[in-house]
Amino acid sequence: MAIKITPKQSKRINALIRKLCCNYVDGNCLLLDDGEEHACVQCISRYGIYCNYFKNAVLPADSELFAEIMQPSHQKRCQICKSYFVPRAKNQRYCPNCAAVQKRKKAAERQRRKRAALP
């Protein structure tokens, strides 16, 4: 069964294939190689993900795209940057990038309150 994708996701997928897929050579797929050249199935498809190698090995490299496509029911939206991410805990509010920034801000605020409370 093919996983449905949008045209915008298709563009990102094709860029990801050209950049990271080790079986993609000059528009052809080495996994399908039987002596003749075969076009990469994933590059020519616009409406779904058909290549299992791509789905399992290449797609997880782009975590935001992976979250959009593979786990639409389990994804959350970051409260700061509004991008989608797959949470590691059920109460996680921020994507990993924003979480680090937010953690520093909270720690600084906590230290300010602690210093202000000292006599």
N, C-alpha and C positions, 0 to 999 in steps of 0.2 A: 504494500500500500504506500502510495506517495504522500509525502507531507506537503501540504499546500503552502505556497509562498506568494508574496506580492511582487510586483515589478521592481519596487525599490529594493526589496530584499534580494531579488535576483541579481541586480547590479552588484550589490555587496558580495554576494556569493561568488560571482564570476571573478571579481577582483581577488577574493580570497583563494580561489582555485589557482589562478595564474601565479599568485605569490607563494603559496604554501604547499600545494599538492605535489607530492613527489612523483606521482604517476602521470602528471600532465606535462607533455612535451610537444611544443609547436602545435597546439590545438588537438592533439591526439592523446588517447588514454593507453598507457602501457598495460593496464590490467586486462584490457580487451584484445591485446596484441596476439594475433595468431598468424603472423606473417604479412598480413595486410594492415594498412592504416585504418583505424576506426576513430571517428570524432569522439571527443569527450562527451558522454551522455549528459553530464551535469551542466556543461557549458551551453549546450544547445536547448536545454529545457528551460522554460520561462515560468512554469506554473507549479513545479513541485521538485522535491528532492528525491532522486532516483538512485543515486550512487551510495551504496552502503559504506564504502571506504571514506568518502567525503563526510558522510553523516557521523561516523564514529571517530575519525582521526583528524580531520581538518576543521570541521565546524566548531568544535569546542575551543579552538584557539581564539576565536572572537566571542568572548563571553556574553556580550550584549546581544549579538545576533543569535547566539545559541539560546539565550533566554527567550527571545522573541519567538523563535521558530519551534523549539523542542518542548518547552514547558510553559505554554501560555496560561495554564490554570494555576501554576505555582509561582508565577513571577510577581514581583512587587515593583512599585514605582518609588524611586528615591525622592525624599521630601525636599532635597536641596536642588539637584540638577534635573529632576523629572525623568531620568532615563530608567529603563527597566533592568532588573537584576534578579538573580535567583537567590533568595535569602538562605542563610545557613542556620538561622534560628527563626522561630515564628514571630518574635517581637523585633526583628531587625528593621530599622527604618531607613538606613542609608546604604548606598552602593559602597563597595570597598574603597574607592577613591575618596568619596566625600566623608566616609566614616573616619578615616585617618585625620582629616582636617577638623572634623567636628570633635574628635577625641582631644586634640590639642587645645581647641577653644574651651572645652569643658574643664580640662585640667588647669588651664590658666585661670579661669573664673573661680574654680575651687580654691586654688592657692591664694587668690586675692581675698576671698572671704576669710580664709584661714589667717592670713596676715592681719586683716582688719580686726579680727576677734581677739588677737593677742593684746595684753595690757601694756 
